[in-house]
Amino acid sequence: MEKNNFPPLLDAEENGKKISPQLPPGVKNFLIDIDGTICEDIPNEEPWRMIDAKVYPDALKICNHWYEQGHIITFFTSRTEQHREVTETWLKKHGFKYHGILFGKPRGGNYHWIDNHIVRATRYKGKFTDLVERNVTIEVFEE
């Protein structure tokens, strides 16, 4: 795993009080699923298949491109800590560059992420490309 190339965080304030630091403008913090997003979908109940999972077309190229552009790449997976070694071995074998892995993402999908930071969600639908901007309808808290 690459542990360098983290962009520096910037101090931030709100109403004269220090708040959590922010990424520099233009830097994205990508949280990318593994199974069914960068490779074939393998359930936790069949971990012996993980080491030979097929990489989805362009996933490696795009993820590494984002990394080289200075964005943060963190894999966020429903795999458990028991799968750490096979997961890190697979990522290294295929040449994925990344900053970290978070294990234990809730299974089942239909995520509704609530955070005090900007969150943008992009559903993988079979093709890994650079992202494009689109106007869409979203749910937000009433002001």
Secondary structure, 3 states (H helix, E strand, C coil): CCCCCCCCCEEEEECCEEEEEECCCCCCEEEECCECCCECCCCCCCHHHHHHCCECCCHHHHHHHHHHCCCEEEEECCCCHHHHHHHHHHHHHHCCCCCEEECCCCCCCCCCCCCCCCCCCCCCCCCCCCCCCCCCCCCCCCC
